[in-house]
Amino acid sequence: MRRPGQESEIADLSVVWFRRDLRVHDLPTLTAAGESDAAVAVFVLDERVARPGPRTDFFLGCLSALDETLGGRLLVVRGDPVDQVPRIVTELGASSVHVSADFTPYGARRDGEVENALGDTPLVRTGSPYAVAPGRIRKADGTPYRVFGPFRRSWNDHGWRPPAQTDETTVDWIDPSGFDGRTVVDADSNGGERAALTRWRSFVDDRLDTYDADRDRPDLDATSRMSAYLKTGCLHPRTLLHELGTRNDSGASKFRSELCWREFYADVLHHRPDTAYVEYDEKFRRLPHDTGAAAQSAFRAWCDGRTGYPIVDAGMRQLNAEGWMHNRVRMIVASFLTKDLHLPWQWGARHFMDRLIDGDLASNQHGWQWVAGCGTDAAPYFRVFNPTTQGEKFDPDGDYVRRWVPELRGVPGTLVHRLGVNRPADYPEPIVDHAAERLDALDRYASIRRVI
Ligand SMILES: Cc1cc2nc3c(=O)[nH]c(=O)nc-3n(C[C@H](O)[C@H](O)[C@H](O)COP(=O)(O)OP(=O)(O)OC[C@H]3O[C@@H](n4cnc5c(N)ncnc54)[C@H](O)[C@@H]3O)c2cc1C
């Protein structure tokens, strides 16, 4: 193990700059860096980006796990990558910096700035967090896809590379102890590559066969829970796709298709970075929203899980407690915010990004726009989820609601979704009347269609 000061003996030292790829297996960056004599593993903690919250806590746990895998040889420094990466290169005399390409609007801009600041030292981009890099799948006329179905067919036809054969020994890591400004990250969460692989194994062994049938049931542990691991890069989607191989049973096919949604939304955001903040479908920018104190108070009730609609409140409380929410319930609470409370989807999306450990700009902003009806493959605007019937259908015994809303634990079975006279005194009355708000939503949608 080498220490700073010994680099002069290393003719060709590279920097491996980790970001959203906190793993050592199936990491093409390591294959590229492995051609150098030795490398230093670096992470730059930019506190402007890593704001306090559940996602940062989870991320730091993943970072800690990576450091452990590397035998404590991860050099973590605080600051702006545009200053810190060139400083490390200069101080250690490195000849190249290796990364997985970042396709988010912020990440792509930051990498451009770091590249400029590095001058003659190359920033080598190898691989990306996706099976197929955003921008690669195009229609026959060269334009990007706007609809998921045809994108998925092209994505399947295009295929992906086999996993990169890497692990912690692919690169000869130098020991960075004593490096000026080194920060020790000692965080604990259920993050990290090993935890991700364990969860993946148990999903494949116990749940994949029934995934297609049960994935919409929030009362069951029926989905993979891979989202936060994919977000932090503790696992690469290619690793998962490779394991599915050519399996075409309903579980494997559905799972492959869900991974493709993640790739599709990354592709959409790559071509249209503005849609992180504004509606993909421009006519929806004129949709009238509620404003003022009443809107703010309805928003607070939604955030706190106190709307009086049990499935909505259960979802929001799961989010507050776990930093995660089941996909079906994400759709129900998003529909409630946009179509029952008539609030901008951006309010809900921002709250989700603050709270979700898997918060991902592309999947989140476009998941919200899908529900609001203003996105690429949008659900038709007239589809307004009824929170009562959705609860009865997807949480048929009421177990999910009772798990997250303690006030309702005494209400038996499916009655928990349709409380009537069984509504406990300490549980709120519905803050709106769904039937009336549905008609209001349809009127508002009709008004923007008329002016086109
Ligand atoms: C309003 C809203 C906001 C969302 N925000 C996010 C987000 O910030 N981050 C995020 O990763 N997902 C988001 N999703 C998508 C989806 O809800 C989560 O990916 C899923 O619930 C994660 O649980 P899982 O890993 O058990 O999913 P599984 O059902 O096991 O799916 C496997 C993987 O496929 C991908 N996936 C599944 N469904 C979708 C989808 N609709 N869109 C994109 N990728 C998908 C995820 O990477 C997921 O881990 C959002 C969906 C909605 C409706």
The ligand as an SDF file (V2000), in Angstrom:
LIG
                    3D

 53 58  0  0  0  0  0  0  0  0999 V2000
  -44.7860   10.6220   -9.0380 C   0  0  0  0  0  0  0  0  0  0  0  0
  -43.6720    9.6190   -9.1880 C   0  0  0  0  0  0  0  0  0  0  0  0
  -42.3760    9.9450   -8.7800 C   0  0  0  0  0  0  0  0  0  0  0  0
  -41.3330    9.0120   -8.9130 C   0  0  0  0  0  0  0  0  0  0  0  0
  -40.0680    9.3790   -8.5220 N   0  0  0  0  0  0  0  0  0  0  0  0
  -39.0430    8.5000   -8.6710 C   0  0  0  0  0  0  0  0  0  0  0  0
  -37.7200    8.8610   -8.2950 C   0  0  0  0  0  0  0  0  0  0  0  0
  -37.4560    9.9770   -7.8310 O   0  0  0  0  0  0  0  0  0  0  0  0
  -36.7340    7.9230   -8.4370 N   0  0  0  0  0  0  0  0  0  0  0  0
  -36.9870    6.6800   -8.9480 C   0  0  0  0  0  0  0  0  0  0  0  0
  -36.0620    5.8780   -9.0570 O   0  0  0  0  0  0  0  0  0  0  0  0
  -38.2220    6.3320   -9.3460 N   0  0  0  0  0  0  0  0  0  0  0  0
  -39.2600    7.2000   -9.2300 C   0  0  0  0  0  0  0  0  0  0  0  0
  -40.5200    6.8240   -9.5990 N   0  0  0  0  0  0  0  0  0  0  0  0
  -40.7160    5.5120  -10.2480 C   0  0  0  0  0  0  0  0  0  0  0  0
  -41.0630    4.3480   -9.2950 C   0  0  0  0  0  0  0  0  0  0  0  0
  -42.0870    4.7420   -8.4120 O   0  0  0  0  0  0  0  0  0  0  0  0
  -39.8780    3.8530   -8.4780 C   0  0  0  0  0  0  0  0  0  0  0  0
  -38.7770    3.6320   -9.3190 O   0  0  0  0  0  0  0  0  0  0  0  0
  -40.2090    2.5410   -7.7910 C   0  0  0  0  0  0  0  0  0  0  0  0
  -41.3260    2.7010   -6.9420 O   0  0  0  0  0  0  0  0  0  0  0  0
  -39.0130    2.0650   -6.9900 C   0  0  0  0  0  0  0  0  0  0  0  0
  -39.3020    0.8990   -6.2920 O   0  0  0  0  0  0  0  0  0  0  0  0
  -38.6420   -0.4890   -6.7210 P   0  0  0  0  0  0  0  0  0  0  0  0
  -37.1880   -0.3180   -6.8920 O   0  0  0  0  0  0  0  0  0  0  0  0
  -39.1110   -1.5050   -5.7370 O   0  0  0  0  0  0  0  0  0  0  0  0
  -39.3360   -0.6960   -8.1220 O   0  0  0  0  0  0  0  0  0  0  0  0
  -39.4870   -2.0100   -9.0330 P   0  0  0  0  0  0  0  0  0  0  0  0
  -40.9300   -2.1620   -9.3310 O   0  0  0  0  0  0  0  0  0  0  0  0
  -38.7910   -3.1590   -8.4620 O   0  0  0  0  0  0  0  0  0  0  0  0
  -38.7930   -1.5580  -10.4110 O   0  0  0  0  0  0  0  0  0  0  0  0
  -37.4260   -1.8510  -10.7150 C   0  0  0  0  0  0  0  0  0  0  0  0
  -36.7150   -0.5980  -11.1210 C   0  0  0  0  0  0  0  0  0  0  0  0
  -37.2660   -0.0780  -12.3280 O   0  0  0  0  0  0  0  0  0  0  0  0
  -37.2170    1.3550  -12.3100 C   0  0  0  0  0  0  0  0  0  0  0  0
  -38.5930    1.8650  -12.3800 N   0  0  0  0  0  0  0  0  0  0  0  0
  -39.7200    1.2530  -12.0180 C   0  0  0  0  0  0  0  0  0  0  0  0
  -40.7940    2.0020  -12.2910 N   0  0  0  0  0  0  0  0  0  0  0  0
  -40.3180    3.1490  -12.8330 C   0  0  0  0  0  0  0  0  0  0  0  0
  -40.9310    4.3350  -13.3390 C   0  0  0  0  0  0  0  0  0  0  0  0
  -42.2690    4.5040  -13.3520 N   0  0  0  0  0  0  0  0  0  0  0  0
  -40.1420    5.3260  -13.7970 N   0  0  0  0  0  0  0  0  0  0  0  0
  -38.7940    5.1870  -13.8100 C   0  0  0  0  0  0  0  0  0  0  0  0
  -38.1570    4.0730  -13.3670 N   0  0  0  0  0  0  0  0  0  0  0  0
  -38.9160    3.0760  -12.8850 C   0  0  0  0  0  0  0  0  0  0  0  0
  -36.5820    1.7600  -10.9960 C   0  0  0  0  0  0  0  0  0  0  0  0
  -35.2090    1.9700  -11.2090 O   0  0  0  0  0  0  0  0  0  0  0  0
  -36.8300    0.5360  -10.1170 C   0  0  0  0  0  0  0  0  0  0  0  0
  -35.8740    0.3890   -9.0820 O   0  0  0  0  0  0  0  0  0  0  0  0
  -41.5950    7.7470   -9.4860 C   0  0  0  0  0  0  0  0  0  0  0  0
  -42.8920    7.4200   -9.8860 C   0  0  0  0  0  0  0  0  0  0  0  0
  -43.9240    8.3450   -9.7450 C   0  0  0  0  0  0  0  0  0  0  0  0
  -45.3000    7.9600  -10.1710 C   0  0  0  0  0  0  0  0  0  0  0  0
  1  2  1  0
  2  3  1  0
  2 52  2  0
  3  4  2  0
  4  5  1  0
  4 50  1  0
  5  6  2  0
  6  7  1  0
  6 13  1  0
  7  8  2  0
  7  9  1  0
  9 10  1  0
 10 11  2  0
 10 12  1  0
 12 13  2  0
 13 14  1  0
 14 15  1  0
 14 50  1  0
 15 16  1  0
 16 17  1  0
 16 18  1  0
 18 19  1  0
 18 20  1  0
 20 21  1  0
 20 22  1  0
 22 23  1  0
 23 24  1  0
 24 25  2  0
 24 26  1  0
 24 27  1  0
 27 28  1  0
 28 29  2  0
 28 30  1  0
 28 31  1  0
 31 32  1  0
 32 33  1  0
 33 34  1  0
 33 48  1  0
 34 35  1  0
 35 36  1  0
 35 46  1  0
 36 37  1  0
 36 45  1  0
 37 38  2  0
 38 39  1  0
 39 40  1  0
 39 45  2  0
 40 41  1  0
 40 42  2  0
 42 43  1  0
 43 44  2  0
 44 45  1  0
 46 47  1  0
 46 48  1  0
 48 49  1  0
 50 51  2  0
 51 52  1  0
 52 53  1  0
M  END
$$$$
